[in-house]
């Protein structure tokens, strides 16, 4: 009985957070442009200025956190493979060294890997240098993401 109540409360809280995130995204973006960007073939636009906005348009509720906190993503590496695009990303702006970064990284990874054109999302190991020792240990232990060198 108690587990049911906890699960129901968690589901309601998640739905409320997603609704709020979607509202914030809608307020901060042009829905027609977002739709256009979501429909672009990422493979065809890797070298364009539309590539990062097209990636952002594919994000779910984590987009509200990025936009709302003055952060973003940057592409450190992009390789086309038979399976799809293999991307190494960085966080930008205020998202660097934020305490919520493990969740943000996981959200970005999950949302983008749901796209049929994306094979894998990893993150630049340079991001780890933006955290203090405790933050670095936490993100390595609890972040569900992989860090790689891009040099």
LOSE-664203 format. One record per residue: residue number from 0; x, y, z of N, C-alpha, C in turn. Coordinates in nm, 4 decimals. Example, Ala and Ser with C-alpha at 12.3 -4.5 7.8 and 13.67 -1.06 7.14 Angstrom:
residues 2
LODO  baba      n.px      n.py      n.pz     ca.px     ca.py     ca.pz      c.px      c.py      c.pz
LODO     0    1.3190   -0.5690    0.7800    1.2300   -0.4500    0.7800    1.3200   -0.3300    0.7800
LODO     1    1.2850   -0.2250    0.7080    1.3670   -0.1060    0.7140    1.2900    0.0030    0.7870
//
This chain:
residues 151
LODO  baba      n.px      n.py      n.pz     ca.px     ca.py     ca.pz      c.px      c.py      c.pz
LODO     0    0.0817   -0.1186    0.0000    0.0000    0.0000    0.0000    0.0867    0.1259    0.0000
LODO     1    0.1869    0.1311    0.0899    0.2753    0.2476    0.0953    0.3537    0.2627   -0.0340
LODO     2    0.3983    0.1509   -0.0932    0.4721    0.1558   -0.2195    0.3856    0.2107   -0.3313
LODO     3    0.2567    0.1761   -0.3310    0.1635    0.2290   -0.4305    0.1524    0.3802   -0.4204
LODO     4    0.1406    0.4284   -0.2977    0.1278    0.5713   -0.2737    0.2541    0.6449   -0.3185
LODO     5    0.3697    0.5907   -0.2873    0.4964    0.6516   -0.3271    0.5075    0.6535   -0.4794
LODO     6    0.4735    0.5429   -0.5446    0.4806    0.5354   -0.6910    0.3833    0.6335   -0.7557
LODO     7    0.2635    0.6449   -0.6994    0.1643    0.7380   -0.7540    0.2114    0.8821   -0.7377
LODO     8    0.2647    0.9136   -0.6197    0.3156    1.0485   -0.5950    0.4320    1.0797   -0.6894
LODO     9    0.5231    0.9846   -0.7087    0.6368    1.0051   -0.7991    0.5886    1.0292   -0.9407
LODO    10    0.4892    0.9536   -0.9855    0.4357    0.9706   -1.1210    0.3703    1.1074   -1.1372
LODO    11    0.2952    1.1504   -1.0355    0.2314    1.2826   -1.0409    0.3351    1.3941   -1.0411
LODO    12    0.4380    1.3794   -0.9592    0.5437    1.4809   -0.9534    0.6171    1.4895   -1.0865
LODO    13    0.6475    1.3735   -1.1459    0.7161    1.3721   -1.2748    0.6303    1.4370   -1.3831
LODO    14    0.5022    1.4069   -1.3843    0.4111    1.4662   -1.4832    0.4047    1.6181   -1.4658
LODO    15    0.3979    1.6640   -1.3423    0.3934    1.8087   -1.3153    0.5226    1.8768   -1.3590
LODO    16    0.6359    1.8131   -1.3315    0.7649    1.8711   -1.3724    0.7760    1.8755   -1.5247
LODO    17    0.7334    1.7705   -1.5930    0.7372    1.7695   -1.7395    0.6459    1.8763   -1.7983
LODO    18    0.5267    1.8926   -1.7398    0.4345    1.9955   -1.7886    0.4956    2.1348   -1.7719
LODO    19    0.5575    2.1593   -1.6564    0.6219    2.2894   -1.6328    0.7390    2.3101   -1.7284
LODO    20    0.8190    2.2068   -1.7499    0.9320    2.2171   -1.8430    0.8818    2.2480   -1.9836
LODO    21    0.7787    2.1788   -2.0267    0.7231    2.2035   -2.1607    0.6688    2.3452   -2.1729
LODO    22    0.6053    2.3953   -2.0664    0.5547    2.5329   -2.0678    0.6695    2.6322   -2.0827
LODO    23    0.7762    2.6101   -2.0081    0.8915    2.7008   -2.0149    0.9598    2.6962   -2.1517
LODO    24    0.9717    2.5782   -2.2066    1.0313    2.5642   -2.3409    0.9458    2.6372   -2.4430
LODO    25    0.8142    2.6196   -2.4345    0.7232    2.6850   -2.5291    0.7310    2.8368   -2.5189
LODO    26    0.7496    2.8886   -2.3972    0.7614    3.0337   -2.3781    0.8904    3.0892   -2.4377
LODO    27    0.9954    3.0094   -2.4376    1.1280    3.0583   -2.4767    1.1643    3.0277   -2.6216
LODO    28    1.0809    2.9520   -2.6916    1.1156    2.9119   -2.8282    1.0010    2.9404   -2.9241
LODO    29    1.0330    2.9400   -3.0513    0.9340    2.9528   -3.1579    0.8931    2.8112   -3.1989
LODO    30    0.7699    2.7712   -3.1716    0.7279    2.6331   -3.1986    0.7468    2.5904   -3.3451
LODO    31    0.7233    2.6803   -3.4374    0.7410    2.6453   -3.5794    0.8883    2.6203   -3.6123
LODO    32    0.9756    2.7032   -3.5586    1.1191    2.6847   -3.5818    1.1679    2.5560   -3.5143
LODO    33    1.1200    2.5298   -3.3946    1.1572    2.4066   -3.3247    1.1143    2.2834   -3.4046
LODO    34    0.9953    2.2872   -3.4599    0.9458    2.1756   -3.5419    1.0324    2.1591   -3.6665
LODO    35    1.0673    2.2712   -3.7303    1.1539    2.2657   -3.8486    1.2886    2.2033   -3.8132
LODO    36    1.3452    2.2450   -3.7012    1.4746    2.1930   -3.6576    1.4668    2.0444   -3.6229
LODO    37    1.3584    2.0019   -3.5583    1.3408    1.8598   -3.5248    1.3301    1.7733   -3.6498
LODO    38    1.2797    1.8315   -3.7576    1.2612    1.7551   -3.8812    1.3828    1.7563   -3.9732
LODO    39    1.4843    1.8357   -3.9403    1.6069    1.8349   -4.0192    1.6791    1.7024   -4.0012
LODO    40    1.7376    1.6528   -4.1081    1.8233    1.5349   -4.0968    1.9553    1.5795   -4.0360
LODO    41    1.9865    1.5276   -3.9198    2.1113    1.5658   -3.8542    2.2322    1.5291   -3.9387
LODO    42    2.2270    1.4158   -4.0039    2.3386    1.3683   -4.0858    2.3714    1.4691   -4.1958
LODO    43    2.2709    1.5308   -4.2521    2.2909    1.6256   -4.3624    2.3356    1.7633   -4.3141
LODO    44    2.3203    1.7929   -4.1868    2.3468    1.9282   -4.1372    2.4598    1.9349   -4.0349
LODO    45    2.5443    1.8328   -4.0271    2.6489    1.8311   -3.9241    2.7437    1.9495   -3.9325
LODO    46    2.7660    2.0018   -4.0510    2.8602    2.1129   -4.0671    2.7923    2.2493   -4.0735
LODO    47    2.6661    2.2564   -4.0351    2.5951    2.3836   -4.0464    2.5752    2.4479   -3.9098
LODO    48    2.5361    2.5736   -3.9133    2.5047    2.6453   -3.7893    2.3738    2.5966   -3.7291
LODO    49    2.2978    2.5174   -3.8043    2.1713    2.4631   -3.7542    2.1895    2.3364   -3.6720
LODO    50    2.3098    2.2794   -3.6704    2.3290    2.1494   -3.6073    2.2998    2.1517   -3.4571
LODO    51    2.3615    2.2416   -3.3825    2.3377    2.2472   -3.2373    2.1926    2.2851   -3.2084
LODO    52    2.1345    2.3861   -3.2760    1.9917    2.4120   -3.2519    1.9028    2.2907   -3.2833
LODO    53    1.9397    2.2126   -3.3861    1.8623    2.0923   -3.4175    1.8769    1.9877   -3.3064
LODO    54    1.9952    1.9791   -3.2464    2.0139    1.8893   -3.1320    1.9292    1.9367   -3.0137
LODO    55    1.9341    2.0659   -2.9850    1.8565    2.1214   -2.8743    1.7064    2.0981   -2.8937
LODO    56    1.6604    2.1093   -3.0178    1.5182    2.0894   -3.0465    1.4743    1.9460   -3.0195
LODO    57    1.5682    1.8528   -3.0142    1.5365    1.7127   -2.9885    1.5360    1.6780   -2.8394
LODO    58    1.5714    1.7750   -2.7557    1.5741    1.7505   -2.6113    1.4348    1.7638   -2.5517
LODO    59    1.4101    1.6863   -2.4483    1.2840    1.6939   -2.3754    1.2938    1.7956   -2.2628
LODO    60    1.2502    1.7568   -2.1441    1.2418    1.8506   -2.0326    1.3775    1.9033   -1.9868
LODO    61    1.4863    1.8316   -2.0160    1.6192    1.8806   -1.9792    1.6498    2.0125   -2.0515
LODO    62    1.5837    2.0359   -2.1627    1.6018    2.1615   -2.2377    1.5634    2.2808   -2.1515
LODO    63    1.4584    2.2664   -2.0719    1.4159    2.3769   -1.9853    1.5244    2.4113   -1.8843
LODO    64    1.5927    2.3103   -1.8331    1.7013    2.3344   -1.7381    1.8169    2.4058   -1.8063
LODO    65    1.8534    2.3597   -1.9253    1.9622    2.4253   -1.9987    1.9280    2.5713   -2.0274
LODO    66    1.8115    2.5933   -2.0897    1.7708    2.7287   -2.1271    1.7514    2.8174   -2.0053
LODO    67    1.6870    2.7630   -1.9028    1.6538    2.8428   -1.7856    1.7725    2.8815   -1.7009
LODO    68    1.8813    2.8059   -1.7122    1.9989    2.8345   -1.6310    2.1139    2.8931   -1.7121
LODO    69    2.0852    2.9343   -1.8341    2.1881    2.9996   -1.9144    2.2950    2.9054   -1.9652
LODO    70    2.2584    2.7819   -1.9873    2.3539    2.6842   -2.0370    2.3197    2.6385   -2.1770
LODO    71    2.3989    2.5471   -2.2249    2.3764    2.4926   -2.3573    2.4687    2.3748   -2.3809
LODO    72    2.4746    2.3327   -2.5053    2.5642    2.2246   -2.5442    2.6496    2.2700   -2.6609
LODO    73    2.7658    2.2094   -2.6716    2.8561    2.2320   -2.7843    2.9042    2.0950   -2.8314
LODO    74    2.9329    2.0855   -2.9591    2.9793    1.9594   -3.0163    3.1316    1.9620   -3.0226
LODO    75    3.1960    1.8688   -2.9512    3.3419    1.8568   -2.9531    3.3874    1.7664   -3.0661
LODO    76    3.3058    1.6669   -3.0978    3.3414    1.5705   -3.2007    3.2134    1.5120   -3.2590
LODO    77    3.2144    1.4914   -3.3901    3.0994    1.4327   -3.4582    3.1518    1.3408   -3.5677
LODO    78    3.1225    1.2123   -3.5537    3.1631    1.1147   -3.6545    3.0416    1.0409   -3.7045
LODO    79    3.0344    1.0238   -3.8349    2.9284    0.9437   -3.8937    2.9722    0.7981   -3.8994
LODO    80    2.8882    0.7087   -3.8514    2.9166    0.5662   -3.8563    2.7995    0.4971   -3.9251
LODO    81    2.8124    0.3684   -3.9527    2.7015    0.2948   -4.0118    2.5801    0.2947   -3.9199
LODO    82    2.6049    0.2968   -3.7884    2.4962    0.2952   -3.6909    2.4301    0.4311   -3.6734
LODO    83    2.5001    0.5383   -3.7085    2.4497    0.6742   -3.6913    2.5598    0.7652   -3.6418
LODO    84    2.5215    0.8839   -3.6001    2.6188    0.9824   -3.5530    2.6712    0.9449   -3.4146
LODO    85    2.8021    0.9570   -3.4005    2.8701    0.9339   -3.2735    2.9191    1.0715   -3.2285
LODO    86    2.8544    1.1269   -3.1249    2.8817    1.2642   -3.0828    2.9508    1.2694   -2.9471
LODO    87    3.0447    1.3624   -2.9359    3.1033    1.3976   -2.8071    3.0628    1.5426   -2.7821
LODO    88    2.9951    1.5646   -2.6708    2.9406    1.6962   -2.6395    3.0073    1.7566   -2.5167
LODO    89    2.9949    1.8879   -2.5069    3.0346    1.9650   -2.3889    2.9118    2.0409   -2.3410
LODO    90    2.9075    2.0750   -2.2138    2.8099    2.1707   -2.1641    2.8728    2.3088   -2.1757
LODO    91    2.7895    2.4100   -2.1891    2.8393    2.5465   -2.1983    2.7668    2.6343   -2.0967
LODO    92    2.8200    2.7524   -2.0768    2.7553    2.8511   -1.9921    2.7472    2.8092   -1.8473
LODO    93    2.6361    2.8450   -1.7850    2.6180    2.8221   -1.6419    2.6060    2.6750   -1.6064
LODO    94    2.5885    2.5891   -1.7059    2.5763    2.4454   -1.6772    2.7096    2.3842   -1.6348
LODO    95    2.8188    2.4499   -1.6665    2.9482    2.3989   -1.6234    2.9560    2.4014   -1.4719
LODO    96    2.9967    2.2942   -1.4145    3.0179    2.2759   -1.2703    2.8920    2.2884   -1.1854
LODO    97    2.7762    2.2847   -1.2461    2.6506    2.2909   -1.1705    2.6298    2.1603   -1.0953
LODO    98    2.5737    2.1669   -0.9784    2.5463    2.0478   -0.8992    2.4467    1.9537   -0.9645
LODO    99    2.3656    2.0056   -1.0564    2.2676    1.9216   -1.1261    2.3250    1.8630   -1.2547
LODO   100    2.4523    1.8867   -1.2823    2.5125    1.8412   -1.4080    2.4977    1.6913   -1.4332
LODO   101    2.5110    1.6029   -1.3337    2.4916    1.4604   -1.3646    2.3547    1.4311   -1.4248
LODO   102    2.2511    1.4911   -1.3705    2.1171    1.4727   -1.4246    2.1014    1.5363   -1.5609
LODO   103    2.1631    1.6525   -1.5790    2.1571    1.7206   -1.7083    2.2258    1.6377   -1.8152
LODO   104    2.3447    1.5879   -1.7851    2.4172    1.5050   -1.8818    2.3383    1.3799   -1.9173
LODO   105    2.2821    1.3151   -1.8167    2.2036    1.1945   -1.8405    2.0801    1.2255   -1.9243
LODO   106    2.0137    1.3375   -1.8960    1.8961    1.3771   -1.9731    1.9296    1.4068   -2.1182
LODO   107    2.0394    1.4781   -2.1411    2.0829    1.5085   -2.2776    2.1134    1.3785   -2.3512
LODO   108    2.1885    1.2902   -2.2876    2.2249    1.1625   -2.3485    2.1009    1.0813   -2.3845
LODO   109    2.0112    1.0653   -2.2892    1.8905    0.9846   -2.3108    1.8043    1.0416   -2.4233
LODO   110    1.7810    1.1726   -2.4186    1.6955    1.2341   -2.5203    1.7558    1.2224   -2.6601
LODO   111    1.8849    1.2502   -2.6718    1.9460    1.2472   -2.8045    1.9626    1.1052   -2.8581
LODO   112    1.9905    1.0105   -2.7702    2.0048    0.8727   -2.8181    1.8708    0.8120   -2.8581
LODO   113    1.7607    0.8796   -2.8285    1.6294    0.8360   -2.8765    1.6075    0.8725   -3.0233
LODO   114    1.6940    0.9579   -3.0779    1.6840    0.9967   -3.2184    1.7441    0.8867   -3.3060
LODO   115    1.6747    0.8499   -3.4113    1.7188    0.7412   -3.4996    1.8528    0.7684   -3.5676
LODO   116    1.8892    0.8939   -3.5835    2.0135    0.9268   -3.6532    2.1350    0.9293   -3.5604
LODO   117    2.1122    0.9185   -3.4311    2.2223    0.9266   -3.3349    2.2503    0.7882   -3.2782
LODO   118    2.3741    0.7471   -3.2919    2.4182    0.6171   -3.2416    2.4607    0.6262   -3.0955
LODO   119    2.5427    0.7282   -3.0642    2.5998    0.7349   -2.9298    2.6281    0.8789   -2.8911
LODO   120    2.6038    0.9072   -2.7621    2.6377    1.0369   -2.7023    2.7365    1.0119   -2.5896
LODO   121    2.8500    1.0805   -2.5984    2.9482    1.0807   -2.4897    2.9814    1.2264   -2.4619
LODO   122    3.0568    1.2484   -2.3561    3.0898    1.3850   -2.3175    3.2403    1.4019   -2.3057
LODO   123    3.2857    1.5229   -2.3341    3.4275    1.5555   -2.3281    3.4787    1.5449   -2.1851
LODO   124    3.5913    1.4787   -2.1698    3.6518    1.4672   -2.0364    3.6944    1.6035   -1.9832
LODO   125    3.7068    1.7039   -2.0694    3.7395    1.8393   -2.0236    3.6328    1.8925   -1.9280
LODO   126    3.5100    1.8427   -1.9401    3.4044    1.8834   -1.8474    3.4396    1.8497   -1.7033
LODO   127    3.5081    1.7379   -1.6858    3.5430    1.6949   -1.5502    3.6323    1.7961   -1.4797
LODO   128    3.7118    1.8705   -1.5576    3.8013    1.9710   -1.5000    3.7266    2.0920   -1.4444
LODO   129    3.5986    2.1071   -1.4812    3.5208    2.2212   -1.4328    3.4613    2.1955   -1.2948
LODO   130    3.4709    2.0711   -1.2469    3.4153    2.0349   -1.1170    3.5255    2.0290   -1.0126
LODO   131    3.4867    2.0562   -0.8872    3.5828    2.0343   -0.7796    3.5953    1.8832   -0.7584
LODO   132    3.6842    1.8419   -0.6686    3.7119    1.6986   -0.6505    3.5861    1.6199   -0.6124
LODO   133    3.5077    1.6745   -0.5216    3.3860    1.6060   -0.4781    3.2849    1.5945   -0.5933
LODO   134    3.2681    1.7030   -0.6673    3.1767    1.7017   -0.7816    3.2201    1.6025   -0.8879
LODO   135    3.3509    1.5967   -0.9117    3.4057    1.5027   -1.0104    3.3809    1.3586   -0.9668
LODO   136    3.4067    1.3306   -0.8394    3.3816    1.1955   -0.7870    3.2340    1.1593   -0.7982
LODO   137    3.1475    1.2543   -0.7669    3.0034    1.2289   -0.7709    2.9573    1.1981   -0.9131
LODO   138    2.9997    1.2802   -1.0088    2.9539    1.2605   -1.1465    3.0092    1.1308   -1.2061
LODO   139    3.1305    1.0936   -1.1680    3.1865    0.9668   -1.2167    3.1155    0.8471   -1.1534
LODO   140    3.0752    0.8610   -1.0278    3.0092    0.7504   -0.9586    2.8610    0.7388   -0.9932
LODO   141    2.7944    0.8526   -1.0138    2.6487    0.8498   -1.0275    2.5979    0.8934   -1.1649
LODO   142    2.6811    0.9576   -1.2440    2.6388    0.9956   -1.3777    2.6348    0.8718   -1.4661
LODO   143    2.5340    0.8586   -1.5435    2.5194    0.7421   -1.6317    2.5713    0.7748   -1.7710
LODO   144    2.6846    0.8436   -1.7758    2.7411    0.8889   -1.9025    2.8891    0.8518   -1.9101
LODO   145    2.9421    0.8568   -2.0307    3.0829    0.8251   -2.0551    3.1571    0.9530   -2.0928
LODO   146    3.2781    0.9679   -2.0405    3.3636    1.0811   -2.0728    3.4812    1.0321   -2.1561
LODO   147    3.5178    1.1089   -2.2592    3.6291    1.0714   -2.3461    3.7154    1.1935   -2.3757
LODO   148    3.8430    1.1687   -2.4029    3.9341    1.2739   -2.4462    3.9038    1.3071   -2.5913
LODO   149    3.9071    1.4356   -2.6240    3.8814    1.4772   -2.7622    4.0027    1.5361   -2.8297
LODO   150    4.1195    1.5342   -2.7629    4.2406    1.5914   -2.8252    4.3072    1.4885   -2.9116
//
